[in-house]
Amino acid sequence: MIELSDMIRELRSQLAASLADGAGEAVRFEVGPVEIEATVAVGREAGANARVRLWVVDAGADGKYTHAQTQTVRVTLTPKVVEGDGPPRSALVSGDEAAGER
């Protein structure tokens, strides 16, 4: 399992790579809202710095977590580009479609 924060970090990384690929291209696309929906197992760490963690559950692994508390969460993100101290602006991407991408 991976943490929900790791999944969002990977999404950010892939959007940044796509943005870099599109630099200087004549045709680019504005990134609109990005929706992520995931089933997560909720767990709490023990110890002095205990915190709640959300672990993304593999689609085929629901049976393994019947004893755990699972929730479906939906997060909507609107990517913006911020360069230096400048204002946020819409992200424009381009590039070839990756295998399995929709």
C-alpha positions as CSV (number, residue, x, y, z in Angstrom):
1,M,0.0,0.0,0.0
2,I,1.0,3.6,-0.5
3,E,0.0,6.7,1.4
4,L,-2.5,9.1,-0.2
5,S,0.1,11.8,0.0
6,D,2.6,9.7,-2.0
7,M,-0.1,9.2,-4.7
8,I,-0.7,13.0,-4.9
9,R,3.1,13.6,-4.9
10,E,3.5,11.2,-7.9
11,L,0.6,13.0,-9.7
12,R,2.3,16.4,-9.2
13,S,5.6,14.9,-10.5
14,Q,3.9,13.6,-13.7
15,L,2.1,16.9,-14.3
16,A,5.4,18.8,-13.9
17,A,7.1,16.4,-16.4
18,S,4.2,17.0,-18.9
19,L,4.5,20.7,-18.4
20,A,8.2,20.6,-19.2
21,D,7.5,18.5,-22.3
22,G,5.1,21.1,-23.5
23,A,7.5,24.1,-23.2
24,G,7.9,25.7,-26.6
25,E,5.2,23.6,-28.2
26,A,2.7,25.4,-30.5
27,V,-0.2,23.3,-29.2
28,R,-0.7,23.0,-25.5
29,F,-3.6,22.1,-23.3
30,E,-4.8,23.9,-20.1
31,V,-5.1,21.5,-17.2
32,G,-8.5,21.7,-15.6
33,P,-9.6,20.2,-12.3
34,V,-8.1,16.7,-11.6
35,E,-10.2,14.3,-9.6
36,I,-8.7,11.5,-7.7
37,E,-11.0,8.9,-6.1
38,A,-9.4,6.2,-3.9
39,T,-10.4,3.6,-1.3
40,V,-8.2,4.2,1.7
41,A,-7.6,2.2,4.9
42,V,-7.5,4.5,7.9
43,G,-4.8,3.7,10.5
44,R,-3.3,5.4,13.5
45,E,0.4,5.2,14.5
46,A,1.3,4.6,18.1
47,G,3.8,6.7,20.1
48,A,4.3,10.2,21.2
49,N,4.0,11.6,17.6
50,A,1.0,9.5,16.7
51,R,-1.0,10.6,13.7
52,V,-3.7,9.2,11.4
53,R,-2.6,7.9,8.1
54,L,-4.6,7.2,4.9
55,W,-3.3,4.2,2.9
56,V,-4.5,3.7,-0.6
57,V,-6.0,0.2,-1.0
58,D,-5.4,-1.8,-4.2
59,A,-8.6,-2.3,-6.1
60,G,-8.2,-6.1,-5.8
61,A,-7.3,-6.1,-2.1
62,D,-10.6,-5.0,-0.5
63,G,-11.1,-8.5,1.0
64,K,-7.9,-8.2,2.9
65,Y,-9.1,-5.1,4.7
66,T,-12.5,-6.2,5.8
67,H,-11.3,-5.9,9.4
68,A,-9.8,-2.4,8.8
69,Q,-11.8,0.8,8.5
70,T,-11.9,1.8,4.9
71,Q,-13.3,5.0,3.3
72,T,-13.7,6.2,-0.2
73,V,-12.3,9.7,-0.6
74,R,-12.5,12.0,-3.6
75,V,-10.1,14.9,-3.9
76,T,-10.4,17.6,-6.6
77,L,-7.2,19.4,-7.4
78,T,-6.8,22.4,-9.7
79,P,-3.1,22.5,-10.8
80,K,-1.5,26.0,-11.0
81,V,2.0,27.0,-12.0
82,V,3.9,29.4,-9.7
83,E,7.3,30.7,-10.8
84,G,9.4,32.5,-8.3
85,D,7.3,35.2,-6.6
86,G,4.9,35.5,-9.5
87,P,1.2,34.9,-9.3
88,P,-0.3,31.4,-9.9
89,R,-1.3,30.8,-13.5
90,S,-3.1,27.9,-15.3
91,A,-0.9,24.9,-16.2
92,L,-0.5,24.2,-19.9
93,V,0.7,20.7,-20.9
94,S,1.4,18.8,-24.1
95,G,3.2,15.7,-25.2
96,D,2.4,12.2,-26.4
97,E,-0.2,10.1,-24.7
98,A,1.4,7.6,-22.3
99,A,0.4,3.9,-22.4
100,G,-2.8,3.4,-20.5
101,E,-3.5,7.1,-20.2
102,R,-7.0,8.4,-20.7
